[in-house]
């Protein structure tokens, strides 16, 4: 047959997920290197991390017209070219401005690529294989995260290792561009451009020449497009869809405020601060987070249809909340820890407060970076004797407890909130507005991610890392309450049945009255 074409197209598009995950995974490792090379302050580190998210938000807001005008395949090629261009800037110039600019460009590329990839796979895949092939993208994301952590570790002790880590995205993007040049455009896009005969030829290649299936599929595409044309953007905020939009926005809000972006972006600095003293050791420890994400995403994908996303979300929220409490208590019991955003001075300034070759802490330097309570006892007035210099000495038990807590947290996230939010979003909106709704909630997702990443280090300096962990834990339990009350049980229901039930005016009030979702839906 010709199913190889669909598989090759899905794999080529899924390279977008690999690049997205890779860029997310490498951030914490290269940050450790760059903050020492460029002597970055807290705000500069936040700028470097969040710049990629700025690009992603721009692409999310402006990418719709690009996707509609140029199509999914051409958008993927364009986004891959942006990843190449941004990566070249990152590798070629060593300055904060160039790094920020390069990451903005890369962020635009991976965000546009992610949206285009999912649409391309869904539109080119046969109905019976669509779910499996779309899931391939999510699996590639977590594989990319693991690869990003691993490459950061591999180049942690290499001179200019961060440049090599950034540069490895280039061959991935070039590979995707090369493959897509030989693959067909989406038949759905061709129909929107009134190229029906060309769309028929693509469907013949996909359907292995079965004319009756081709005619049926072509008719379904035309009917679906006609239905979508009857819906406007403002309909998303109508009384019928308002509760669904609020549910989608809230889920993406909780996806960010429960701590996952900070764990990924600042994993290596976090682990270095709790005792993994070298850059290589901290990066290697954080690589375990990437491995855990892969291992626990696979069972979630395989069992979601059998168990249902709501149960996964509830269990995951509880485990995430408990592990964050454990991590916060562990860190709070050990107050002699260095600042999370500690940046060393230039290598020649061996007498600076933060020395790259020493772990001493000067009492006359800023105290805002200390973790948790009790640090004010170290300080005294600024005129106190410098004899209060202290040696940071972190026990091995703290390192192990912190690492285990982080691994369990990432495992719980990967089996629940990570994949299940996207499952719920794909189910609660009717077909006619699903694309527009997904774009709106995705923009919210990137915007909240940006705000959190831009302020994480500053907040930890103000209130201490343990308190930040307690806040994320509280958000996990708030997520649990929200899921129980407002997220419908969709296991065993068709999309049409879910949409019909959610269209009932009393759905949200019934949920808030603690009625059982499953019994109502059945």
KOLLUMSE-821564 format. One record per residue: residue number from 0; x, y, z of N, C-alpha, C in turn; residue in one letter. Coordinates in steps of 0.05 Angstrom, whole numbers. Layout:
<sites>
NUM:X:Y:Z:X:Y:Z:X:Y:Z:A
...
</sites>
This chain:
<sites>
0:17:-24:0:0:0:0:17:25:0:X
1:5:47:6:20:73:6:18:86:34:X
2:12:71:55:11:82:82:37:94:90:X
3:59:86:77:85:97:83:85:127:80:X
4:70:138:62:69:167:57:58:181:82:X
5:37:170:93:25:182:117:45:181:140:X
6:58:158:143:77:155:165:100:174:163:X
7:111:176:139:134:194:134:125:223:139:X
8:101:231:129:92:258:133:88:264:163:X
9:77:244:178:72:248:206:99:251:221:X
10:118:234:214:144:235:228:158:262:221:X
11:157:270:196:170:295:188:158:319:203:X
12:131:319:205:118:341:219:124:340:249:X
13:126:315:260:131:312:288:159:320:297:X
14:177:325:278:203:336:285:199:364:297:X
15:177:377:292:171:402:305:169:398:335:X
16:156:376:343:154:370:372:181:364:384:X
17:199:350:369:226:345:378:241:371:382:X
18:238:390:364:253:415:366:241:432:389:X
19:215:431:393:203:446:415:213:435:442:X
20:212:409:445:221:397:470:251:402:474:X
21:266:400:453:295:404:455:301:433:465:X
22:288:452:453:293:480:462:284:485:491:X
23:263:472:499:254:474:527:274:460:546:X
24:284:437:537:302:422:555:330:433:558:X
25:340:446:537:367:457:539:370:482:556:X
26:347:495:561:348:522:573:363:522:600:X
27:356:504:618:368:504:645:398:499:644:X
28:407:481:626:435:474:625:452:497:614:X
29:443:509:592:459:531:580:458:555:598:X
30:436:558:613:435:581:631:457:581:652:X
31:463:557:662:485:555:681:512:564:669:X
32:516:557:644:541:565:631:541:595:624:X
33:519:604:613:519:632:603:519:652:626:X
34:507:645:649:507:665:670:535:669:682:X
35:553:649:678:580:652:687:597:666:665:X
36:592:659:640:607:671:618:601:701:616:X
37:576:708:618:568:736:615:562:751:641:X
38:566:737:664:561:749:691:533:761:692:X
39:513:744:686:485:753:684:473:758:712:X
40:458:779:714:443:784:739:417:768:738:X
41:402:770:760:376:756:761:358:764:738:X
42:355:791:735:336:800:714:346:793:686:X
43:372:792:682:383:785:656:378:755:650:X
44:380:738:671:375:710:667:345:705:661:X
45:328:720:674:299:718:668:293:727:640:X
46:307:748:631:303:758:604:312:737:584:X
47:335:724:589:345:704:571:326:680:569:X
48:315:671:591:296:649:591:270:656:578:X
49:259:680:585:232:687:575:232:697:547:X
50:255:705:535:256:715:508:244:695:488:X
51:250:670:492:239:650:474:209:649:476:X
52:198:653:500:169:653:504:156:678:491:X
53:171:700:490:161:724:477:157:718:447:X
54:177:705:435:174:697:407:151:678:403:X
55:148:659:421:126:640:419:99:653:420:X
56:96:673:438:71:687:441:65:703:416:X
57:85:716:405:81:731:380:71:713:358:X
58:84:690:355:77:671:334:49:660:338:X
59:42:656:363:15:645:369:-7:665:362:X
60:-1:691:367:-21:711:361:-23:718:332:X
61:0:716:318:0:725:290:2:701:270:X
62:4:677:281:8:654:264:-16:644:248:X
63:-40:651:258:-65:642:245:-66:649:216:X
64:-63:675:209:-64:683:181:-42:669:164:X
65:-19:664:175:3:651:161:-6:622:154:X
66:-17:608:174:-26:581:170:-48:579:149:X
67:-67:598:150:-89:598:131:-81:606:103:X
68:-62:624:101:-55:635:74:-35:616:60:X
69:-15:607:75:7:591:62:3:561:66:X
70:-14:553:84:-18:525:88:0:513:110:X
71:-7:489:118:8:476:140:37:469:132:X
72:40:457:108:66:447:100:85:471:95:X
73:77:491:82:94:515:77:100:529:103:X
74:81:529:122:86:542:148:107:526:164:X
75:106:499:161:127:483:174:154:489:162:X
76:156:492:136:182:498:124:191:526:133:X
77:173:545:134:180:572:143:189:572:172:X
78:176:557:189:183:557:217:210:543:221:X
79:215:522:206:241:509:207:263:528:199:X
80:259:544:179:278:564:170:283:585:192:X
81:262:592:207:265:610:229:282:598:252:X
82:279:572:257:295:559:277:324:559:269:X
83:329:554:243:357:554:233:368:582:236:X
84:354:603:227:364:630:229:369:639:258:X
85:350:633:276:354:640:304:377:626:317:X
86:380:600:310:403:584:321:430:595:311:X
87:431:603:286:456:615:276:463:640:292:X
88:444:657:298:449:681:314:459:673:342:X
89:447:653:354:455:644:380:484:633:381:X
90:491:620:360:518:607:358:539:628:351:X
91:532:646:333:553:664:321:561:687:339:X
92:543:697:356:549:722:371:545:716:401:X
93:565:723:417:564:719:445:559:746:459:X
94:534:753:461:526:777:476:497:773:484:X
95:489:786:506:462:783:516:441:791:495:X
96:446:813:481:427:823:461:423:802:439:X
97:446:792:429:444:772:408:430:746:417:X
98:436:738:441:423:714:452:393:717:455:X
99:385:741:464:357:746:467:343:747:440:X
100:356:761:421:344:762:394:342:734:381:X
101:363:718:384:363:691:373:341:674:385:X
102:338:677:411:317:660:424:289:670:417:X
103:285:696:412:259:705:403:252:693:376:X
104:272:693:358:267:681:331:262:651:333:X
105:277:637:349:273:609:353:246:604:365:X
106:238:620:385:212:617:397:189:620:378:X
107:192:639:360:171:643:339:170:618:321:X
108:193:607:315:194:584:297:181:559:310:X
109:188:553:335:178:529:347:148:531:354:X
110:138:555:360:110:558:366:93:555:341:X
111:101:569:319:87:566:294:89:538:283:X
112:112:525:287:116:498:278:98:479:293:X
113:95:483:319:79:465:335:50:465:326:X
114:39:489:322:11:490:313:7:478:286:X
115:26:485:267:23:475:240:27:444:239:X
116:44:433:256:49:405:255:25:389:264:X
117:12:397:285:-12:382:295:-34:383:274:X
118:-38:407:262:-59:409:241:-52:392:216:X
119:-27:393:208:-18:378:184:-22:348:189:X
120:-13:338:212:-16:309:218:-45:301:218:X
121:-62:317:232:-90:310:234:-104:311:207:X
122:-96:329:190:-110:332:164:-100:313:143:X
123:-77:302:146:-66:284:125:-69:254:133:X
124:-77:249:158:-79:222:168:-107:210:164:X
125:-108:184:157:-134:171:156:-148:171:184:X
126:-174:172:184:-189:174:209:-181:153:229:X
127:-178:128:220:-172:106:239:-144:108:251:X
128:-127:124:240:-100:126:250:-93:155:260:X
129:-113:172:260:-108:200:266:-99:204:295:X
130:-112:191:314:-105:195:342:-77:186:348:X
131:-70:162:337:-43:151:342:-22:170:330:X
132:-26:179:306:-5:196:293:-3:223:306:X
133:-25:235:315:-24:261:328:-10:258:355:X
134:-14:235:369:-1:230:394:30:228:390:X
135:38:221:367:67:219:361:80:246:366:X
136:66:268:360:78:295:365:83:299:395:X
137:64:291:412:68:295:441:92:278:451:X
138:94:254:440:117:237:448:143:249:439:X
139:144:261:416:168:274:406:176:298:424:X
140:156:312:435:162:335:452:178:325:477:X
141:168:304:490:182:295:514:209:283:507:X
142:211:270:484:237:260:475:256:283:471:X
143:246:305:460:262:329:455:271:341:481:X
144:254:341:502:262:351:528:285:335:539:X
145:283:309:538:305:292:547:330:296:531:X
146:328:300:505:351:305:488:364:332:495:X
147:347:352:501:358:378:509:374:377:535:X
148:363:363:555:378:359:580:404:344:575:X
149:402:323:559:425:306:554:448:321:540:X
150:440:336:519:461:352:504:473:374:521:X
151:457:386:539:468:406:557:489:393:575:X
152:483:369:584:503:355:601:528:347:585:X
153:524:338:560:546:329:544:566:351:539:X
154:556:376:536:574:399:530:578:417:555:X
155:571:407:578:573:424:602:601:432:609:X
156:620:415:604:648:420:611:665:428:587:X
157:652:432:564:666:439:539:666:470:537:X
158:689:481:528:690:509:524:669:518:503:X
159:653:538:509:632:547:492:612:523:486:X
160:608:506:505:590:484:502:562:492:496:X
161:554:515:507:527:525:503:522:530:473:X
162:543:539:458:540:544:430:534:518:414:X
163:549:497:422:544:471:409:515:461:415:X
164:506:466:440:479:457:447:458:472:431:X
165:461:498:428:443:513:411:444:504:382:X
166:468:499:373:472:492:345:461:466:336:X
167:456:447:355:446:421:347:417:422:337:X
168:403:444:342:376:447:331:377:451:301:X
169:399:461:290:401:467:262:397:442:244:X
170:412:420:249:408:396:232:379:385:234:X
171:366:387:257:339:378:259:320:394:241:X
172:324:420:242:307:438:225:312:433:196:X
173:338:430:188:344:425:160:333:398:150:X
174:334:378:168:322:352:161:293:354:156:X
175:279:369:173:250:373:169:244:388:143:X
176:259:409:138:254:424:113:258:406:89:X
177:279:390:89:285:373:66:263:353:61:X
178:253:341:83:232:320:80:206:333:70:X
179:199:356:81:174:369:74:173:378:45:X
180:195:383:33:196:391:5:185:370:-14:X
181:187:344:-5:178:322:-21:151:310:-13:X
182:138:323:7:113:313:17:90:330:7:X
183:66:319:5:43:335:-6:32:354:14:X
184:19:375:5:5:393:23:-20:380:35:X
185:-32:392:55:-56:381:67:-79:383:47:X
186:-94:361:44:-117:362:26:-139:382:35:X
187:-141:385:61:-160:404:72:-153:433:63:X
188:-127:439:64:-118:466:56:-123:470:26:X
189:-118:449:10:-123:451:-19:-152:457:-25:X
190:-170:444:-10:-198:449:-14:-205:478:-7:X
191:-193:489:14:-199:517:21:-189:536:-1:X
192:-170:528:-17:-160:544:-39:-173:537:-66:X
193:-195:521:-64:-211:513:-87:-194:496:-107:X
194:-175:481:-96:-159:463:-112:-169:434:-107:X
195:-194:429:-114:-207:404:-107:-194:380:-120:X
196:-187:383:-146:-175:361:-160:-147:354:-149:X
197:-132:374:-142:-106:368:-129:-110:355:-102:X
198:-130:364:-87:-136:351:-62:-144:322:-66:X
199:-159:316:-87:-167:289:-93:-143:271:-99:X
200:-123:283:-114:-99:267:-120:-83:261:-94:X
201:-82:280:-76:-68:274:-51:-83:253:-35:X
202:-109:254:-34:-125:234:-20:-122:207:-32:X
203:-120:205:-59:-115:180:-72:-89:167:-63:X
204:-68:183:-60:-43:173:-50:-45:164:-21:X
205:-60:179:-5:-63:172:23:-81:147:26:X
206:-103:146:11:-122:124:14:-116:100:-4:X
207:-92:100:-16:-83:77:-32:-102:72:-56:X
208:-113:93:-67:-128:91:-91:-157:81:-88:X
209:-167:79:-64:-195:70:-59:-214:93:-65:X
210:-226:93:-89:-241:116:-99:-265:122:-81:X
211:-278:101:-71:-302:106:-54:-294:120:-28:X
212:-271:113:-17:-262:126:7:-253:155:2:X
213:-241:159:-21:-232:186:-29:-256:204:-31:X
214:-277:195:-45:-301:212:-48:-313:219:-22:X
215:-315:199:-4:-327:204:22:-310:224:38:X
216:-284:220:38:-267:238:53:-268:266:42:X
217:-269:268:16:-270:295:3:-296:309:10:X
218:-318:294:10:-344:305:18:-343:314:47:X
219:-331:298:65:-330:305:93:-314:331:97:X
220:-292:334:82:-276:358:84:-292:382:76:X
221:-306:380:54:-322:403:44:-344:410:63:X
222:-357:389:74:-379:394:94:-368:407:119:X
223:-345:398:128:-333:409:152:-325:438:149:X
224:-314:445:126:-307:472:120:-332:490:118:X
225:-353:480:107:-378:495:105:-389:501:133:X
226:-387:481:151:-397:485:178:-380:506:193:X
227:-354:505:189:-336:524:203:-341:552:193:X
228:-347:555:167:-352:582:156:-376:596:169:X
229:-393:580:182:-417:592:194:-412:602:222:X
230:-387:600:232:-381:609:259:-362:632:258:X
231:-366:652:276:-349:675:278:-331:673:303:X
232:-310:689:303:-292:689:326:-307:698:352:X
233:-324:717:350:-338:727:374:-357:706:386:X
234:-364:685:370:-381:664:381:-368:650:404:X
235:-341:650:405:-327:637:427:-335:648:454:X
236:-344:673:454:-351:686:479:-381:689:483:X
237:-396:674:467:-425:673:471:-432:657:495:X
238:-458:659:503:-467:645:527:-463:615:525:X
239:-466:604:501:-464:575:497:-435:565:501:X
240:-415:581:493:-388:572:494:-371:585:516:X
241:-382:604:530:-367:618:550:-355:600:571:X
242:-371:582:582:-362:564:603:-340:545:592:X
243:-342:537:567:-321:520:556:-295:536:553:X
244:-297:561:544:-273:577:542:-260:582:569:X
245:-276:586:589:-266:590:616:-252:565:626:X
246:-264:542:619:-251:516:627:-224:513:613:X
247:-223:518:587:-198:516:573:-177:535:583:X
248:-184:560:587:-165:580:597:-155:573:624:X
249:-174:563:642:-166:556:669:-146:532:669:X
250:-151:513:652:-133:490:651:-105:498:642:X
251:-103:515:622:-77:524:614:-64:542:635:X
252:-80:557:650:-70:573:672:-57:555:693:X
253:-72:534:701:-61:515:720:-37:500:710:X
254:-37:495:684:-14:481:671:12:497:677:X
255:10:523:679:34:540:683:39:545:713:X
256:18:552:728:23:561:756:28:538:775:X
257:25:513:766:32:491:783:62:484:782:X
258:78:500:768:107:499:771:123:487:749:X
259:110:473:730:125:458:710:145:475:693:X
260:137:499:684:156:515:668:181:522:683:X
261:178:528:709:201:535:725:219:511:729:X
262:207:488:733:223:463:737:240:458:712:X
263:228:461:688:243:455:664:264:477:659:X
264:257:502:661:275:524:654:297:528:674:X
265:292:522:699:312:528:720:320:503:735:X
266:317:479:723:324:454:736:353:453:744:X
267:371:459:726:400:457:732:409:478:753:X
268:401:504:751:407:522:773:396:513:800:X
269:372:503:800:359:493:824:375:471:837:X
270:383:451:821:398:428:831:426:436:839:X
271:438:455:825:465:465:833:463:479:860:X
272:442:493:865:439:507:890:434:489:914:X
273:425:465:909:421:446:932:444:427:935:X
274:466:432:921:490:416:927:503:402:904:X
275:491:402:881:505:390:857:523:413:847:X
276:548:413:858:564:437:857:574:445:829:X
277:581:425:813:591:432:786:568:435:766:X
278:574:449:745:554:452:723:547:425:712:X
279:567:408:708:563:381:696:545:364:715:X
280:550:365:741:535:349:760:506:358:760:X
281:501:384:762:474:394:762:459:388:736:X
282:473:390:714:460:385:688:454:355:685:X
283:472:338:694:467:309:693:443:302:710:X
284:441:313:734:419:307:751:392:316:738:X
285:393:340:725:369:349:712:361:332:688:X
286:381:319:676:375:301:654:356:279:662:X
287:358:271:687:339:251:697:310:260:695:X
288:305:286:697:278:296:694:267:291:666:X
289:285:294:646:277:289:618:271:259:614:X
290:286:242:626:281:213:623:254:206:636:X
291:249:217:659:224:212:673:200:221:657:X
292:202:244:644:181:254:627:174:234:605:X
293:194:223:592:189:204:571:176:179:582:X
294:187:168:603:177:143:614:148:145:623:X
295:140:167:635:113:169:646:93:180:626:X
296:102:192:605:83:201:584:72:178:569:X
297:88:157:564:79:134:548:55:120:560:X
298:55:112:586:30:100:596:6:118:596:X
299:10:144:599:-12:163:598:-25:162:571:X
300:-9:162:550:-19:160:522:-34:134:517:X
301:-23:112:528:-35:86:523:-61:81:539:X
302:-63:94:562:-86:88:580:-107:110:581:X
303:-103:132:567:-122:154:570:-150:146:561:X
304:-153:131:540:-180:123:530:-193:104:550:X
305:-178:88:564:-189:69:583:-196:81:610:X
306:-179:99:620:-182:110:646:-198:137:645:X
307:-192:153:625:-205:179:623:-187:201:633:X
308:-186:224:620:-168:246:628:-175:257:656:X
309:-200:257:664:-207:269:690:-193:255:713:X
310:-193:229:713:-180:214:735:-150:219:735:X
311:-138:219:712:-109:225:710:-104:253:722:X
312:-120:273:716:-116:300:726:-119:301:756:X
313:-138:287:767:-142:287:797:-119:274:811:X
314:-111:251:803:-89:237:816:-63:253:813:X
315:-58:263:789:-34:279:785:-32:304:802:X
316:-55:318:805:-55:342:821:-48:336:850:X
317:-59:314:861:-53:307:888:-23:301:892:X
318:-12:284:874:16:276:877:34:300:873:X
319:28:317:854:44:341:849:44:359:874:X
320:20:363:885:18:380:909:34:369:932:X
321:32:343:937:47:331:960:77:332:956:X
322:86:327:932:115:328:927:126:356:929:X
323:111:376:921:120:403:924:121:412:953:X
324:102:403:969:103:408:998:128:395:1010:X
325:134:370:1002:157:356:1012:183:371:1005:X
326:184:380:979:208:395:970:211:421:985:X
327:189:435:990:190:460:1004:199:457:1033:X
328:189:436:1047:197:430:1074:227:422:1076:X
329:235:407:1056:263:398:1055:282:422:1053:X
330:275:440:1034:292:464:1030:290:483:1054:X
331:267:484:1066:264:503:1089:280:494:1113:X
332:285:469:1116:300:459:1138:330:462:1135:X
333:339:471:1111:367:476:1105:370:504:1094:X
334:376:523:1112:376:551:1104:402:560:1092:X
335:423:545:1096:450:554:1086:453:546:1057:X
336:437:558:1040:439:552:1011:443:578:996:X
337:457:576:974:464:599:958:440:608:941:X
338:442:632:930:420:643:914:416:626:889:X
339:390:623:882:384:608:858:394:622:832:X
340:395:648:832:404:662:808:432:673:812:X
341:448:660:829:475:669:833:491:671:807:X
342:503:694:802:519:697:778:547:705:786:X
343:566:690:776:594:696:783:603:720:768:X
344:623:733:780:635:756:767:655:747:747:X
345:668:766:734:688:758:715:710:742:728:X
346:722:722:713:741:704:725:765:718:738:X
347:773:742:729:797:755:740:791:768:767:X
348:766:771:773:759:785:798:756:764:820:X
349:779:755:830:778:733:849:769:741:877:X
350:767:767:882:758:776:908:729:785:908:X
351:714:779:886:686:787:885:670:771:904:X
352:645:781:910:628:767:929:621:739:920:X
353:617:736:894:611:710:883:634:701:865:X
354:650:683:875:674:674:860:668:648:846:X
355:676:646:821:670:621:806:685:597:817:X
356:707:603:831:724:581:841:719:575:871:X
357:702:590:884:698:587:912:668:587:918:X
358:661:577:942:633:576:949:627:594:973:X
359:646:612:980:642:629:1003:620:649:997:X
360:608:659:1019:587:679:1017:595:703:1034:X
361:594:727:1022:601:751:1036:577:764:1049:X
362:578:769:1076:555:779:1090:548:807:1082:X
363:567:822:1070:562:849:1061:548:850:1034:X
364:547:828:1020:533:828:994:503:824:999:X
365:488:825:977:459:824:980:449:798:992:X
366:429:801:1010:418:777:1024:393:768:1011:X
367:384:781:990:358:775:978:357:748:966:X
368:380:735:961:380:709:947:378:686:965:X
369:376:689:991:375:666:1009:348:652:1009:X
370:349:627:1014:325:610:1012:311:609:1039:X
371:285:616:1039:269:610:1063:275:629:1086:X
372:267:619:1110:268:635:1134:296:633:1146:X
373:300:650:1165:324:649:1181:348:662:1169:X
374:347:671:1144:371:682:1132:377:710:1143:X
375:358:724:1154:363:751:1164:382:749:1188:X
376:382:727:1201:400:724:1224:429:724:1216:X
377:434:718:1191:462:718:1180:472:746:1176:X
378:453:764:1170:461:790:1158:471:810:1178:X
379:452:817:1197:458:840:1213:459:866:1197:X
380:470:886:1208:472:911:1193:494:909:1173:X
381:493:927:1153:513:926:1131:541:932:1141:X
382:543:945:1165:570:951:1174:582:930:1192:X
383:569:907:1195:581:886:1211:606:876:1199:X
384:621:863:1216:647:853:1207:644:832:1185:X
385:663:832:1167:663:812:1145:671:785:1155:X
386:675:783:1182:682:757:1193:659:738:1193:X
387:635:747:1184:612:729:1183:610:713:1158:X
388:632:712:1142:633:695:1118:627:666:1126:X
389:611:653:1110:603:626:1117:608:607:1093:X
390:613:583:1099:618:562:1078:592:547:1073:X
391:583:547:1048:559:532:1041:565:502:1041:X
392:550:488:1057:556:459:1060:529:444:1060:X
393:523:433:1038:497:420:1034:501:390:1038:X
394:484:378:1055:487:349:1060:478:333:1036:X
395:488:309:1034:480:291:1012:451:283:1014:X
396:440:282:1039:412:275:1042:394:296:1030:X
397:402:322:1032:386:343:1020:386:340:990:X
398:409:334:978:411:331:950:393:308:940:X
399:394:286:954:378:262:946:348:268:949:X
400:341:280:972:312:286:977:302:306:956:X
401:317:326:950:308:346:931:305:334:903:X
402:325:317:895:324:305:869:300:286:866:X
403:296:269:887:274:250:886:247:265:885:X
404:244:287:901:219:302:900:214:313:873:X
405:235:324:860:232:335:833:225:313:813:X
406:237:290:815:231:268:797:203:258:799:X
407:193:256:824:165:247:828:146:268:818:X
408:152:293:823:135:315:813:133:314:783:X
409:156:312:769:156:311:740:141:287:730:X
410:144:264:743:129:240:736:99:244:738:X
411:90:256:760:62:261:763:51:281:742:X
412:67:301:736:59:320:715:57:307:688:X
413:76:290:682:78:278:655:56:258:650:X
414:45:246:671:24:226:668:-3:239:670:X
415:-4:264:678:-31:277:682:-33:303:668:X
416:-25:325:681:-31:351:671:-18:356:644:X
417:7:347:639:20:351:614:4:343:590:X
418:-2:317:586:-17:309:563:-47:312:565:X
419:-59:311:589:-88:310:592:-101:336:587:X
420:-88:358:592:-100:384:586:-106:386:556:X
421:-88:377:539:-92:378:510:-114:359:501:X
422:-117:337:516:-139:318:509:-166:332:515:X
423:-168:344:538:-193:357:546:-199:380:526:X
424:-179:396:520:-184:419:501:-194:409:474:X
425:-183:386:465:-192:376:439:-220:364:439:X
426:-231:360:463:-257:347:465:-280:366:472:X
427:-274:388:486:-297:404:497:-307:425:477:X
428:-293:431:455:-302:451:436:-315:438:412:X
429:-337:449:402:-349:438:377:-331:442:353:X
430:-335:425:333:-318:425:310:-316:452:296:X
431:-338:467:295:-338:491:280:-320:513:291:X
432:-314:512:316:-298:533:329:-273:522:342:X
433:-268:496:338:-246:483:353:-219:496:347:X
434:-214:503:322:-188:514:315:-184:542:327:X
435:-205:559:326:-203:586:337:-200:584:368:X
436:-215:566:380:-214:564:409:-187:554:418:X
437:-175:535:403:-149:525:410:-128:548:408:X
438:-131:565:389:-112:587:386:-114:607:409:X
439:-138:613:418:-141:631:441:-129:620:466:X
440:-136:595:473:-125:583:498:-95:579:496:X
441:-85:573:472:-56:570:468:-42:596:473:X
442:-54:619:464:-42:645:470:-42:651:500:X
443:-63:643:514:-63:646:543:-41:629:556:X
444:-37:605:545:-16:587:556:11:600:554:X
445:18:610:530:44:623:526:47:648:542:X
446:26:664:544:27:689:559:32:684:589:X
447:18:665:601:22:659:629:50:647:634:X
448:58:630:615:85:619:617:106:641:616:X
449:102:661:599:121:683:597:122:699:623:X
450:99:705:634:98:721:659:112:706:682:X
451:108:680:684:120:665:705:150:663:702:X
452:159:657:678:188:655:673:202:681:677:X
453:189:704:671:201:730:674:204:738:703:X
454:188:726:721:188:735:749:198:714:768:X
455:203:689:759:209:668:778:233:673:795:X
456:256:681:783:280:686:799:276:709:818:X
457:264:730:808:259:754:825:242:746:850:X
458:221:731:845:203:723:867:218:705:887:X
459:235:686:877:250:669:895:269:686:912:X
460:280:707:901:298:724:916:283:740:937:X
461:257:746:932:241:762:951:231:745:974:X
462:219:721:967:205:706:988:218:679:994:X
463:238:671:979:251:646:984:239:623:968:X
464:255:604:959:246:582:943:226:564:957:X
465:229:558:983:209:541:996:181:553:994:X
466:178:579:998:152:592:996:141:590:967:X
467:158:592:947:149:589:920:139:561:915:X
468:152:541:926:143:513:924:116:509:938:X
469:113:522:961:87:520:974:65:533:958:X
470:71:555:945:51:568:927:43:550:905:X
471:63:538:891:56:519:869:40:495:880:X
472:46:486:904:31:464:916:2:472:920:X
473:-2:496:930:-30:506:934:-45:507:908:X
474:-31:515:886:-43:516:860:-51:487:850:X
475:-35:467:858:-41:440:851:-67:431:863:X
476:-71:438:889:-96:430:902:-120:447:892:X
477:-114:472:884:-136:488:871:-144:475:845:X
478:-124:464:830:-129:450:805:-147:425:811:X
479:-141:411:832:-157:387:839:-187:395:843:X
480:-192:417:858:-219:426:863:-232:433:836:X
481:-218:448:820:-229:457:794:-236:433:776:X
482:-218:413:775:-223:390:758:-248:375:768:X
483:-250:371:793:-273:357:805:-299:371:798:X
484:-299:398:800:-324:413:797:-331:420:768:X
485:-311:426:752:-316:439:726:-307:423:701:X
486:-292:402:704:-283:387:681:-301:362:678:X
487:-314:359:655:-332:336:652:-317:310:648:X
488:-329:288:656:-319:261:650:-325:254:622:X
489:-305:250:605:-310:245:576:-303:217:568:X
490:-295:200:586:-288:173:579:-312:158:567:X
491:-308:145:544:-329:129:532:-350:145:517:X
492:-346:171:514:-366:188:499:-354:197:473:X
493:-371:200:453:-362:211:427:-360:241:430:X
494:-346:254:411:-344:283:412:-371:296:410:X
495:-389:284:394:-416:295:391:-431:294:417:X
496:-429:271:432:-443:269:458:-432:288:478:X
497:-405:292:478:-393:311:497:-403:339:491:X
498:-403:347:466:-411:373:458:-441:378:464:X
499:-458:358:460:-486:360:466:-491:365:496:X
500:-476:350:512:-480:352:541:-470:379:551:X
501:-448:388:541:-437:414:550:-454:437:541:X
502:-469:433:520:-487:454:509:-510:460:528:X
503:-516:441:546:-538:445:565:-532:470:582:X
504:-552:486:586:-548:511:601:-542:506:631:X
505:-550:482:641:-547:477:670:-521:462:676:X
506:-503:458:656:-480:442:661:-463:452:684:X
507:-455:478:682:-437:489:702:-450:490:729:X
508:-475:498:730:-489:499:756:-491:472:768:X
509:-497:451:752:-498:424:762:-471:416:774:X
510:-450:423:760:-423:416:769:-417:429:796:X
511:-424:455:798:-418:469:823:-435:460:846:X
512:-457:446:840:-474:434:861:-464:406:868:X
513:-440:399:859:-427:374:866:-441:350:856:X
514:-456:353:834:-468:329:821:-446:313:807:X
515:-451:288:805:-431:270:792:-431:274:762:X
516:-408:282:751:-406:288:723:-412:263:706:X
517:-402:240:715:-404:216:698:-433:208:696:X
518:-448:209:718:-476:200:717:-492:219:700:X
519:-485:246:700:-500:264:684:-495:259:654:X
520:-470:254:648:-463:251:619:-475:225:608:X
521:-479:206:625:-491:181:615:-521:182:616:X
</sites>
